[in-house]
Amino acid sequence: MAEVRAAALEKRSDALWGRYRFRFAEKPRATRDLAEIDRILAEARALVEEAKALPDGGQALLPVLEERAKHYAMERDAIREARAAGPVQLEAAVLGTRANFLIARYHRHFAGHERRTRDLGLLDELIDEAEGLQRGMARLVARANLDDLRKDLEIVSENLAIYRNEREAVAEAQAAGTPQDRAGLLATLANQQFAIYQARFAGRSRLTRRAGLLERMLGELGRIGGEMEALRAGGLADPGHARNIGIVAERRAAWRAELAAIEQAQAEASAPTRMDALGAEGNRLMAAYDADFAGQDRATRDPEAMSALADELGDVEAELTALATRFDLDPQDGPLGLVRDALHMFEREVNHIREARLN
């Protein structure tokens, strides 16, 4: 009986350690939730007392339980100290976290991929976001002497230069080829936008959609349609190409109507209603991860499917961030902190899967 109780305690301790790793390991302490680490510490100390009550005093298990409780206590003190540094430190940590998300997204979608097939609209969005982070970091560096943030600013600036150069290279690659080659490529690029719409908007709640994504897609489809028209004006007389021009125009009209409907639905909803909806969407995506990826052999998983989950959760994070900024909310209040922690895990999982499939 004592062995069964000890095994149960060990299982609970391991689950608590996993919870700690998910919420705190490798995360900026200024952004961590003190109430959550207090709960973890209280549960860890309760496990220690339960182990001491075992017939053998939990001799085999007790050292591990006590060491983990000590670790949680030290982490709590470090978090308290980091959060006491004030709002500038917190803002710097959030900017650093979001910069990491941006860099990870670029690598997923552009590093090692054929340039002709890349989404210029997405690359423009990444450039805009990097410029915004650069401005925010530069403003904070001018106000406070934060060495870590200064290093983050240098990294963001270096990556921004890479993105701008890549944008030129992608545009050049897509402009190459015969008119027939370019017509085929433009059809492929249009189909990519159609697939994004189907995956990210069709049948989804308008309260949880990122309007900025649909605006980006409208811009990219407009660029594609414009280049299709230029090929036709230049003498490409292909019935299939003409049909594609019509399809692109029809989709753009439908998407404009959907964008207006999304903006109206979100304008009519209260902030708490939207926060709840976005929190539920985050839970749905985490449940999808648990069902298809957690505990699975990474060599058998699809990195593109995992990447798609990261993109969707990134949209949720962006919308929650916008709401938190608009209403001056603590970044760790509500679902935003949990979503950021999950997105950190999702981005790492994409890399782990790709590495496993190479071996």
C-alpha positions as CSV (number, residue, x, y, z in Angstrom):
1,M,0.0,0.0,0.0
2,A,2.8,2.4,0.9
3,E,4.4,1.7,-2.5
4,V,1.2,2.6,-4.3
5,R,1.0,5.9,-2.3
6,A,4.6,6.7,-3.1
7,A,4.1,6.1,-6.8
8,A,1.0,8.4,-6.7
9,L,3.1,11.1,-5.0
10,E,5.8,10.8,-7.6
11,K,3.3,11.1,-10.4
12,R,1.8,14.2,-8.9
13,S,5.2,15.7,-8.3
14,D,6.2,15.0,-12.0
15,A,3.0,16.6,-13.2
16,L,3.7,19.7,-11.0
17,W,7.2,19.9,-12.4
18,G,5.8,19.7,-15.9
19,R,3.4,22.6,-15.1
20,Y,6.3,24.6,-13.7
21,R,8.4,23.9,-16.8
22,F,5.5,25.0,-19.1
23,R,4.8,28.3,-17.2
24,F,8.2,29.4,-15.9
25,A,11.2,27.6,-17.4
26,E,13.2,29.9,-19.9
27,K,10.6,32.7,-19.5
28,P,11.3,36.3,-18.6
29,R,10.7,36.5,-14.8
30,A,9.3,40.0,-15.0
31,T,6.4,38.5,-17.0
32,R,5.7,35.6,-14.6
33,D,2.6,35.2,-12.5
34,L,3.4,35.3,-8.7
35,A,0.1,33.8,-7.8
36,E,0.8,30.8,-10.0
37,I,4.3,30.1,-8.6
38,D,2.8,30.5,-5.1
39,R,0.2,27.8,-5.9
40,I,2.9,25.5,-7.3
41,L,5.1,26.0,-4.2
42,A,2.1,25.3,-1.9
43,E,1.3,22.1,-3.7
44,A,5.0,21.0,-3.6
45,R,5.2,21.6,0.1
46,A,2.1,19.6,0.6
47,L,3.6,16.7,-1.3
48,V,6.7,16.9,1.0
49,E,4.5,16.6,4.1
50,E,2.6,13.6,2.5
51,A,5.8,11.9,1.8
52,K,7.0,12.3,5.4
53,A,3.8,10.6,6.5
54,L,4.6,7.4,4.6
55,P,5.6,4.4,6.7
56,D,9.3,4.7,5.6
57,G,9.2,8.5,5.8
58,G,9.4,8.7,2.0
59,Q,13.1,8.1,2.1
60,A,13.4,7.3,-1.6
61,L,11.2,10.1,-2.8
62,L,11.6,12.8,-0.2
63,P,15.0,14.3,-1.5
64,V,13.5,14.9,-4.9
65,L,10.3,16.5,-3.5
66,E,12.3,18.7,-1.2
67,E,14.7,19.8,-3.9
68,R,11.8,20.7,-6.2
69,A,10.1,22.7,-3.4
70,K,13.3,24.5,-2.8
71,H,13.7,25.3,-6.5
72,Y,10.1,26.7,-6.6
73,A,10.8,28.9,-3.6
74,M,14.0,30.3,-5.1
75,E,12.1,30.9,-8.4
76,R,9.3,32.7,-6.6
77,D,11.8,35.1,-4.9
78,A,13.5,35.8,-8.2
79,I,10.2,36.5,-9.8
80,R,9.2,38.9,-7.0
81,E,12.5,40.7,-7.4
82,A,12.1,41.0,-11.2
83,R,8.5,42.3,-11.0
84,A,9.5,44.8,-8.3
85,A,11.8,46.4,-10.8
86,G,8.8,48.2,-12.3
87,P,6.8,48.6,-15.5
88,V,9.8,49.4,-17.7
89,Q,11.4,46.0,-16.9
90,L,8.0,44.3,-17.7
91,E,7.6,46.1,-21.0
92,A,11.1,45.2,-22.0
93,A,10.5,41.6,-21.2
94,V,7.3,41.5,-23.3
95,L,9.1,43.2,-26.2
96,G,11.8,40.6,-26.0
97,T,9.3,37.7,-25.9
98,R,7.4,39.1,-28.9
99,A,10.7,39.5,-30.8
100,N,11.4,35.8,-30.3
101,F,8.0,34.9,-31.7
102,L,8.7,37.1,-34.7
103,I,12.1,35.6,-35.4
104,A,10.7,32.1,-35.0
105,R,7.9,32.8,-37.5
106,Y,10.3,34.1,-40.1
107,H,12.5,31.0,-39.8
108,R,9.4,28.7,-40.1
109,H,8.2,30.4,-43.3
110,F,11.3,31.6,-45.1
111,A,14.6,30.0,-43.9
112,G,15.5,27.1,-46.3
113,H,12.4,27.6,-48.5
114,E,12.2,28.3,-52.2
115,R,11.9,32.0,-52.7
116,R,9.6,31.8,-55.7
117,T,6.9,30.3,-53.5
118,R,7.1,32.6,-50.5
119,D,4.3,34.9,-49.3
120,L,5.4,38.5,-49.8
121,G,2.5,39.8,-47.8
122,L,3.6,37.8,-44.8
123,L,7.2,39.1,-45.3
124,D,5.9,42.7,-45.4
125,E,4.0,42.0,-42.2
126,L,7.1,40.6,-40.5
127,I,9.0,43.7,-41.6
128,D,6.3,46.0,-40.2
129,E,6.3,44.1,-36.9
130,A,10.1,44.2,-36.6
131,E,10.0,47.9,-37.2
132,G,7.5,48.4,-34.5
133,L,9.5,46.3,-32.0
134,Q,12.6,48.2,-33.0
135,R,10.9,51.6,-32.2
136,G,9.5,50.3,-28.9
137,M,12.9,48.9,-27.8
138,A,14.8,52.0,-28.8
139,R,12.3,54.2,-26.8
140,L,12.8,52.1,-23.7
141,V,16.6,52.0,-24.1
142,A,16.6,55.8,-24.2
143,R,14.7,55.8,-20.9
144,A,16.5,53.1,-19.0
145,N,19.9,51.5,-19.0
146,L,18.8,47.9,-19.7
147,D,21.7,45.8,-21.1
148,D,19.5,42.9,-22.0
149,L,17.1,45.1,-23.9
150,R,20.0,46.8,-25.8
151,K,21.1,43.4,-26.9
152,D,17.6,42.5,-28.0
153,L,17.4,45.8,-30.0
154,E,20.6,44.8,-31.8
155,I,19.2,41.4,-32.7
156,V,15.9,42.9,-33.9
157,S,17.8,45.4,-36.0
158,E,20.0,42.8,-37.6
159,N,17.0,40.6,-38.4
160,L,15.1,43.5,-39.8
161,A,18.0,44.1,-42.3
162,I,17.8,40.4,-43.2
163,Y,14.1,40.6,-43.8
164,R,14.4,43.6,-46.0
165,N,17.1,42.0,-48.1
166,E,15.0,38.8,-48.3
167,R,12.0,40.8,-49.5
168,E,14.0,42.1,-52.5
169,A,15.3,38.6,-53.2
170,V,11.8,37.0,-53.1
171,A,10.4,39.7,-55.4
172,E,13.2,39.3,-57.9
173,A,12.8,35.5,-57.9
174,Q,9.1,35.8,-58.5
175,A,9.5,38.2,-61.3
176,A,11.8,35.8,-63.3
177,G,10.7,33.4,-66.0
178,T,8.7,33.4,-69.1
179,P,5.1,34.8,-69.1
180,Q,3.8,31.2,-69.0
181,D,6.1,30.4,-66.0
182,R,5.0,33.5,-64.2
183,A,1.3,32.8,-64.9
184,G,1.7,29.4,-63.3
185,L,3.5,30.7,-60.3
186,L,0.9,33.4,-59.7
187,A,-1.8,30.8,-59.8
188,T,0.1,28.8,-57.2
189,L,0.6,31.9,-55.0
190,A,-3.2,32.7,-55.3
191,N,-4.0,29.1,-54.3
192,Q,-1.8,29.6,-51.2
193,Q,-3.9,32.6,-50.1
194,F,-7.1,30.6,-50.7
195,A,-5.8,27.8,-48.5
196,I,-5.0,30.3,-45.7
197,Y,-8.5,31.7,-45.9
198,Q,-10.0,28.2,-45.7
199,A,-7.9,27.2,-42.7
200,R,-8.1,30.5,-40.8
201,F,-11.5,32.0,-41.6
202,A,-14.0,29.6,-43.1
203,G,-16.4,28.5,-40.4
204,R,-14.6,30.3,-37.6
205,S,-16.0,32.8,-35.0
206,R,-15.5,36.4,-36.2
207,L,-14.8,37.4,-32.6
208,T,-11.5,35.4,-32.7
209,R,-10.3,36.3,-36.2
210,R,-7.4,38.6,-36.8
211,A,-8.6,41.3,-39.1
212,G,-5.1,42.3,-39.9
213,L,-4.4,38.9,-41.4
214,L,-7.3,39.2,-43.8
215,E,-6.2,42.7,-44.7
216,R,-2.7,41.3,-45.5
217,M,-4.2,38.5,-47.6
218,L,-6.4,41.1,-49.5
219,G,-3.3,43.1,-50.2
220,E,-1.3,40.0,-51.4
221,L,-4.2,38.8,-53.6
222,G,-4.5,42.3,-55.0
223,R,-0.8,42.2,-55.9
224,I,-1.2,38.8,-57.5
225,G,-4.2,39.9,-59.4
226,G,-2.4,43.0,-60.6
227,E,0.5,41.0,-62.0
228,M,-1.9,38.6,-63.7
229,E,-3.6,41.5,-65.4
230,A,-0.2,42.8,-66.5
231,L,0.7,39.5,-68.1
232,R,-2.6,39.6,-70.0
233,A,-2.0,43.2,-71.1
234,G,1.4,42.1,-72.2
235,G,0.0,39.6,-74.6
236,L,-0.6,36.4,-72.7
237,A,-3.7,35.0,-74.2
238,D,-4.5,31.9,-72.2
239,P,-8.1,31.0,-71.3
240,G,-7.0,29.4,-68.0
241,H,-5.1,32.6,-67.0
242,A,-8.2,34.7,-67.8
243,R,-10.3,32.4,-65.6
244,N,-7.7,32.8,-62.8
245,I,-8.0,36.6,-63.0
246,G,-11.8,36.3,-62.6
247,I,-11.4,33.9,-59.6
248,V,-9.0,36.3,-57.9
249,A,-11.4,39.2,-58.4
250,E,-14.3,37.2,-57.0
251,R,-12.4,36.1,-53.9
252,R,-11.2,39.6,-53.2
253,A,-14.8,40.9,-53.3
254,A,-15.9,38.1,-50.9
255,W,-13.0,38.7,-48.6
256,R,-13.7,42.4,-48.4
257,A,-17.2,41.7,-47.3
258,E,-16.0,39.2,-44.7
259,L,-13.5,41.7,-43.4
260,A,-16.3,44.3,-42.9
261,A,-18.3,41.6,-41.1
262,I,-15.4,40.7,-38.8
263,E,-14.7,44.4,-37.9
264,Q,-18.4,45.0,-37.2
265,A,-18.7,41.9,-35.0
266,Q,-15.7,42.8,-33.0
267,A,-16.7,46.4,-32.7
268,E,-20.1,45.4,-31.2
269,A,-18.6,42.9,-28.7
270,S,-17.3,44.0,-25.3
271,A,-13.7,43.6,-24.4
272,P,-14.5,40.8,-21.8
273,T,-16.5,39.0,-24.4
274,R,-13.7,39.1,-26.9
275,M,-11.2,38.0,-24.2
276,D,-13.3,35.0,-23.3
277,A,-13.7,34.1,-27.0
278,L,-10.0,34.3,-27.6
279,G,-9.2,32.4,-24.5
280,A,-11.6,29.6,-25.7
281,E,-9.8,29.6,-29.1
282,G,-6.5,29.3,-27.3
283,N,-7.8,26.3,-25.4
284,R,-9.0,24.7,-28.6
285,L,-5.6,25.0,-30.2
286,M,-3.9,23.6,-27.1
287,A,-6.3,20.7,-27.1
288,A,-5.4,20.1,-30.8
289,Y,-1.8,20.0,-29.8
290,D,-2.5,17.6,-27.0
291,A,-4.4,15.3,-29.3
292,D,-2.0,15.2,-32.2
293,F,1.5,16.0,-30.9
294,A,1.9,15.7,-27.1
295,G,3.6,12.5,-26.2
296,Q,4.0,11.4,-29.8
297,D,7.1,10.2,-31.6
298,R,8.3,13.5,-33.1
299,A,9.8,11.7,-36.1
300,T,6.2,10.7,-37.1
301,R,4.7,14.2,-36.7
302,D,4.1,16.7,-39.5
303,P,6.1,19.9,-38.9
304,E,3.9,21.9,-41.3
305,A,0.8,20.9,-39.3
306,M,2.6,22.0,-36.1
307,S,3.7,25.2,-37.8
308,A,0.0,25.9,-38.8
309,L,-1.0,25.5,-35.1
310,A,1.7,28.0,-34.2
311,D,0.4,30.5,-36.8
312,E,-3.1,30.2,-35.4
313,L,-2.0,30.6,-31.8
314,G,0.1,33.5,-32.9
315,D,-3.0,35.2,-34.2
316,V,-4.7,34.7,-30.8
317,E,-1.6,36.1,-29.0
318,A,-1.6,39.2,-31.3
319,E,-5.3,39.9,-30.7
320,L,-5.0,39.5,-26.9
321,T,-1.9,41.7,-27.0
322,A,-3.9,44.4,-28.8
323,L,-6.7,44.2,-26.3
324,A,-4.2,44.3,-23.4
325,T,-2.6,47.4,-24.9
326,R,-5.9,49.1,-25.6
327,F,-7.3,48.6,-22.1
328,D,-3.9,48.9,-20.2
329,L,-4.1,45.3,-18.8
330,D,-1.3,43.4,-17.1
331,P,0.2,41.1,-19.7
332,Q,-0.2,38.1,-17.4
333,D,-3.9,38.8,-16.6
334,G,-6.5,36.6,-18.2
335,P,-5.6,34.2,-21.0
336,L,-2.7,36.2,-22.5
337,G,0.1,34.8,-20.3
338,L,-1.0,31.2,-20.9
339,V,-1.3,31.8,-24.6
340,R,2.2,33.2,-24.8
341,D,3.6,30.3,-22.8
342,A,1.8,27.8,-25.2
343,L,3.1,29.7,-28.2
344,H,6.7,29.5,-26.9
345,M,6.1,25.7,-26.6
346,F,4.6,25.4,-30.1
347,E,7.5,27.2,-31.7
348,R,10.0,25.0,-30.0
349,E,8.0,21.9,-30.9
350,V,8.2,22.8,-34.6
351,N,12.0,22.8,-34.4
352,H,12.0,19.6,-32.3
353,I,9.9,17.8,-35.0
354,R,12.1,19.0,-37.8
355,E,15.2,17.8,-36.0
356,A,13.7,14.4,-35.2
357,R,12.7,13.9,-38.9
358,L,16.2,14.6,-40.0
359,N,17.7,11.8,-37.8
